[in-house]
């Protein structure tokens, strides 16, 4: 795809989800300079499907010596595009990337395990053994770019947790796979040959478009929803009598506000453990509604030892205050 337009905001993004291969001159840590960038040639549209909830297409083409089959799924109601990419890698020296180009200047933020951090490549020192490639930065599962009015989140569900900005094109690349040539002289001769990256490789990544900055759009929640979609399950058993079927709508666990996320909920002997974290950098009051009457709830640490946070219980609901970026684990019985 050459570009995609977010009709709600009017912003145009170039090369969304495109795959490139940067051939590098091998060097220390395999951070040698890029000597050639391969882009798709003679890509062909193999299939196209349109629907009210989702439209899909499949493209196939050559990426230098590599072959790529890319399937895109557009979900207009959630302003999301999911890419499923199959690369038949011929190996070599370099790395595969997925890209997205931005309509203008903006601010980068990325998740880093229970928090969100700014990424300004102009303030990163690219010196030292492992900072040999300029404008490369670490990110967890997603990176967001926004000018405060329009924004897009690149969710790297698979691949490396690394990204690179190409300022001259205003394009962000997400590292999918580094392929490393055979080496018989260094310590790498003792590691797995899988480092050569030969053969079929499978990746998926997503673009989620939004209005405002990452906080206004609640990017953390939408990224989690995109990474962990609801999956229907069809049990192989006869239909149950009407009185034993579930209602049309039922809440298993309700957590508010939306900037607080649930990362764990499990049973341990005679109690339930619930772990939540604040994801927008703001203090707030949390309301947690469970599917059973709560007799007691207290904060504990990761080992189950009691802590001192005040926790209020009313019927099935537990309430407590949470600090910016705080992780809270509750023992509920």
C-alpha positions as CSV (number, residue, x, y, z in Angstrom):
1,X,0.0,0.0,0.0
2,X,1.3,3.4,-0.9
3,X,-0.7,5.3,1.7
4,X,-3.8,5.2,3.9
5,X,-6.0,8.0,5.0
6,X,-7.6,8.2,8.4
7,X,-10.9,9.7,7.3
8,X,-11.9,10.8,10.8
9,X,-8.8,13.0,11.2
10,X,-7.9,13.5,7.5
11,X,-4.2,12.5,8.1
12,X,-2.4,10.5,5.4
13,X,0.2,7.9,6.3
14,X,2.7,6.6,3.7
15,X,3.9,3.0,3.3
16,X,1.7,1.6,6.1
17,X,2.8,-1.9,7.0
18,X,5.2,-2.1,4.1
19,X,8.2,-4.5,4.5
20,X,11.7,-3.5,3.6
21,X,15.1,-5.3,3.9
22,X,18.2,-3.3,4.8
23,X,21.3,-5.1,3.6
24,X,24.2,-4.2,5.9
25,X,28.0,-4.4,5.8
26,X,28.6,-6.9,8.6
27,X,30.6,-5.5,11.6
28,X,30.8,-5.6,15.3
29,X,27.4,-6.5,16.9
30,X,26.2,-6.7,13.2
31,X,25.7,-2.9,13.3
32,X,27.5,-2.3,10.1
33,X,26.3,0.5,7.8
34,X,23.3,-0.1,5.5
35,X,24.6,-0.5,1.9
36,X,21.3,-1.2,0.2
37,X,17.6,-1.1,1.0
38,X,15.3,-3.5,-0.9
39,X,11.7,-2.6,-1.4
40,X,8.9,-4.6,-3.1
41,X,9.2,-5.0,-6.8
42,X,6.3,-6.3,-9.0
43,X,4.0,-6.8,-6.1
44,X,0.7,-8.3,-7.2
45,X,-2.7,-8.2,-5.6
46,X,-3.7,-11.9,-5.0
47,X,-7.0,-11.5,-3.3
48,X,-9.5,-8.9,-2.1
49,X,-12.5,-9.2,0.2
50,X,-14.9,-6.4,1.3
51,X,-17.2,-6.6,4.2
52,X,-19.1,-4.3,6.6
53,X,-16.9,-5.2,9.6
54,X,-13.7,-6.1,7.9
55,X,-12.0,-5.9,4.5
56,X,-9.0,-7.9,3.6
57,X,-6.4,-8.1,0.8
58,X,-3.3,-10.1,0.1
59,X,-0.2,-8.9,-1.8
60,X,2.7,-11.0,-3.0
61,X,6.1,-9.9,-4.3
62,X,9.9,-10.0,-4.2
63,X,12.0,-8.1,-1.7
64,X,15.4,-8.5,-3.4
65,X,16.3,-12.2,-2.9
66,X,13.4,-12.7,-0.5
67,X,9.7,-13.4,-1.2
68,X,7.0,-11.8,0.8
69,X,3.2,-12.5,1.1
70,X,1.4,-9.8,3.1
71,X,-2.3,-10.0,4.1
72,X,-3.9,-6.8,5.5
73,X,-7.2,-6.7,7.4
74,X,-8.9,-3.3,7.7
75,X,-11.3,-2.7,10.7
76,X,-12.9,0.7,9.9
77,X,-15.1,0.8,13.0
78,X,-12.0,0.6,15.3
79,X,-9.7,2.5,13.0
80,X,-7.3,-0.4,12.9
81,X,-5.3,-2.3,10.3
82,X,-3.8,-5.7,11.1
83,X,-0.9,-7.1,8.9
84,X,0.0,-10.8,8.7
85,X,3.3,-11.2,6.9
86,X,5.1,-14.3,5.6
87,X,8.7,-13.8,4.5
88,X,10.6,-16.6,2.7
89,X,14.1,-15.4,3.7
90,X,17.2,-16.1,1.7
91,X,19.3,-15.0,4.6
92,X,22.3,-12.7,4.2
93,X,23.4,-9.8,6.3
94,X,20.8,-7.3,7.4
95,X,17.3,-6.9,8.8
96,X,13.7,-6.9,7.9
97,X,11.5,-4.0,8.9
98,X,7.8,-3.0,8.8
99,X,7.2,0.7,8.2
100,X,4.8,3.6,8.6
101,X,5.3,7.2,7.3
102,X,3.8,10.2,9.2
103,X,2.1,13.2,7.7
104,X,4.2,15.7,9.8
105,X,6.1,16.2,13.0
106,X,5.0,14.6,16.2
107,X,6.0,13.1,19.5
108,X,7.0,9.5,20.1
109,X,6.0,7.5,23.3
110,X,6.4,3.8,23.9
111,X,5.4,1.3,26.5
112,X,8.2,-0.2,28.7
113,X,6.6,-2.7,31.1
114,X,3.9,-1.1,33.2
115,X,4.8,2.4,32.1
116,X,5.0,4.8,29.1
117,X,8.1,6.8,28.2
118,X,8.9,9.6,25.8
119,X,11.3,8.8,22.9
120,X,13.1,11.8,21.5
121,X,15.9,10.5,19.2
122,X,17.6,13.9,19.1
123,X,18.3,13.5,22.9
124,X,19.7,9.9,22.7
125,X,23.5,9.6,22.7
126,X,24.5,7.2,19.9
127,X,27.9,6.4,21.1
128,X,29.3,3.2,22.7
129,X,29.4,-0.5,21.7
130,X,25.6,-1.1,21.4
131,X,24.5,2.3,20.0
132,X,26.1,2.1,16.6
133,X,23.0,2.7,14.5
134,X,21.6,6.3,14.8
135,X,17.9,6.9,15.5
136,X,17.3,3.4,16.9
137,X,15.4,3.2,20.1
138,X,14.0,0.6,22.4
139,X,10.2,0.1,22.8
140,X,8.1,-2.6,24.3
141,X,5.1,-3.8,22.3
142,X,4.0,-0.5,20.8
143,X,5.1,3.0,19.8
144,X,2.8,5.9,19.4
145,X,3.3,9.0,17.2
146,X,1.0,12.0,17.6
147,X,1.0,15.7,16.8
148,X,-1.7,16.3,19.4
149,X,-4.5,16.2,16.9
150,X,-3.9,13.0,14.9
151,X,-2.0,9.9,15.9
152,X,-1.2,6.3,15.1
153,X,0.1,3.5,17.2
154,X,2.4,0.8,15.7
155,X,1.9,-2.4,17.6
156,X,4.7,-4.8,17.1
157,X,3.0,-8.0,18.2
158,X,5.9,-10.1,16.9
159,X,9.5,-9.2,16.0
160,X,12.2,-7.4,17.9
161,X,11.5,-4.7,20.5
162,X,13.3,-2.1,18.6
163,X,12.4,0.8,16.2
164,X,14.3,3.2,14.0
165,X,13.3,6.7,12.8
166,X,14.3,7.7,9.3
167,X,14.0,11.5,9.7
168,X,14.7,12.3,6.0
169,X,11.5,10.4,5.0
170,X,9.6,10.9,8.4
171,X,9.2,7.1,8.4
172,X,9.3,4.8,11.4
173,X,10.7,1.2,11.0
174,X,9.9,-1.7,13.3
175,X,12.7,-4.4,13.4
176,X,11.1,-7.7,12.5
177,X,14.2,-9.9,12.1
178,X,17.9,-9.6,11.9
179,X,19.6,-12.1,9.7
180,X,23.2,-12.9,10.4
181,X,25.6,-14.6,7.9
182,X,27.5,-17.7,8.9
183,X,30.6,-16.9,10.9
184,X,33.4,-19.4,11.6
185,X,35.9,-17.1,13.4
186,X,34.0,-15.5,16.4
187,X,32.1,-16.9,19.4
188,X,29.0,-16.9,17.3
189,X,30.1,-20.2,15.6
190,X,28.9,-21.9,18.8
191,X,25.3,-20.5,18.7
192,X,22.3,-21.8,16.8
193,X,22.2,-21.6,13.1
194,X,18.7,-20.1,13.4
195,X,20.5,-16.7,13.6
196,X,20.9,-17.0,9.8
197,X,17.1,-16.4,9.5
198,X,16.6,-18.7,6.6
199,X,13.3,-20.0,5.3
200,X,9.7,-19.1,6.2
201,X,9.3,-16.4,8.9
202,X,5.9,-15.2,10.2
203,X,5.1,-11.8,11.7
204,X,2.0,-9.8,12.6
205,X,1.8,-6.1,13.5
206,X,-1.0,-3.5,13.7
207,X,-1.7,0.2,13.1
208,X,-4.3,1.8,15.3
209,X,-5.3,5.4,14.3
210,X,-6.7,7.8,16.9
211,X,-7.4,11.5,17.7
212,X,-5.5,13.5,20.2
213,X,-2.4,12.4,22.0
214,X,-1.8,8.9,23.6
215,X,-3.5,9.9,26.9
216,X,-6.6,11.4,25.3
217,X,-6.9,8.3,23.1
218,X,-6.2,5.8,25.9
219,X,-3.7,4.1,23.7
220,X,-2.6,1.7,26.4
221,X,-6.1,0.2,26.6
222,X,-6.6,0.1,22.8
223,X,-3.1,-1.6,22.3
224,X,-4.0,-4.3,24.8
225,X,-7.4,-4.8,23.1
226,X,-5.7,-5.2,19.7
227,X,-3.1,-7.6,21.1
228,X,-5.6,-9.7,23.0
229,X,-8.8,-9.8,20.9
230,X,-11.9,-11.6,22.0
231,X,-11.9,-15.1,20.5
232,X,-15.2,-17.0,20.1
233,X,-15.2,-20.6,21.2
234,X,-17.6,-23.2,19.8
235,X,-17.8,-26.2,22.2
236,X,-18.4,-29.6,20.6
237,X,-21.4,-30.5,22.7
238,X,-25.2,-30.4,22.2
239,X,-27.1,-27.1,22.9
240,X,-28.0,-26.7,26.6
241,X,-31.5,-26.2,27.8
242,X,-32.7,-22.6,27.8
243,X,-32.6,-22.3,31.6
244,X,-28.9,-23.3,31.6
245,X,-27.6,-20.9,29.0
246,X,-25.8,-17.7,29.8
247,X,-27.5,-14.3,29.4
248,X,-26.8,-12.2,26.3
249,X,-24.5,-10.0,28.4
250,X,-22.6,-10.8,31.6
251,X,-19.6,-9.1,33.3
252,X,-16.9,-11.3,34.8
253,X,-14.8,-8.5,36.1
254,X,-15.4,-4.8,35.8
255,X,-12.6,-2.3,36.3
256,X,-12.7,1.4,36.1
257,X,-11.5,4.0,35.2
258,X,-10.3,2.9,31.7
259,X,-6.7,4.1,32.4
260,X,-6.3,1.3,35.0
261,X,-5.5,-2.1,33.4
262,X,-5.8,-5.6,34.8
263,X,-2.7,-7.8,34.3
264,X,-3.6,-10.8,36.4
265,X,-6.6,-12.5,38.0
266,X,-6.3,-16.0,39.4
267,X,-7.3,-18.2,42.3
268,X,-4.8,-19.3,44.9
269,X,-6.2,-21.8,47.4
270,X,-9.0,-20.0,49.3
271,X,-8.4,-16.5,47.8
272,X,-8.4,-14.7,44.5
273,X,-5.4,-12.5,43.5
274,X,-6.0,-9.5,41.3
275,X,-3.2,-7.3,39.9
276,X,-3.8,-3.9,38.3
277,X,-1.7,-1.0,37.2
278,X,-2.2,2.7,36.4
279,X,-1.3,3.3,32.7
280,X,-1.6,7.1,32.1
281,X,0.6,8.6,34.8
282,X,-2.3,10.0,36.9
283,X,-3.6,9.4,40.4
284,X,-7.1,8.1,40.5
285,X,-9.7,6.1,42.5
286,X,-10.2,2.5,41.3
287,X,-13.4,0.5,41.4
288,X,-13.2,-3.2,40.9
289,X,-16.4,-5.2,40.7
290,X,-16.2,-9.0,41.0
291,X,-18.7,-11.8,40.2
292,X,-19.1,-12.8,43.8
293,X,-19.7,-11.2,47.2
294,X,-16.4,-10.0,48.8
295,X,-15.9,-10.6,52.5
296,X,-12.4,-9.2,52.7
297,X,-9.8,-7.5,50.5
298,X,-6.3,-6.3,51.2
299,X,-3.2,-5.2,49.3
300,X,-0.3,-7.7,49.2
301,X,3.2,-7.8,47.6
302,X,4.3,-10.2,44.9
303,X,4.9,-12.8,47.5
304,X,1.5,-12.5,49.2
305,X,2.7,-10.5,52.2
306,X,0.3,-7.9,53.5
307,X,0.8,-4.2,52.7
308,X,-0.9,-1.1,54.1
309,X,-3.0,0.5,51.3
310,X,-6.6,1.3,52.5
311,X,-9.1,-0.9,50.7
312,X,-12.9,-0.5,51.0
313,X,-15.3,-3.3,50.3
314,X,-19.1,-3.0,49.5
315,X,-20.9,-6.1,48.4
316,X,-19.1,-7.2,45.2
317,X,-17.1,-4.0,44.8
318,X,-13.6,-3.1,46.0
319,X,-12.4,0.5,45.9
320,X,-8.9,2.0,46.5
321,X,-6.7,4.8,45.4
322,X,-3.8,4.3,43.0
323,X,-0.8,6.4,42.3
324,X,0.7,7.2,38.8
325,X,2.2,4.0,37.2
326,X,1.6,2.1,40.5
327,X,1.1,-1.7,40.4
328,X,-1.4,-3.0,43.0
329,X,-2.0,-6.6,43.9
330,X,-5.1,-7.5,45.9
331,X,-5.9,-10.6,47.9
332,X,-9.7,-11.1,47.8
333,X,-11.8,-13.6,49.6
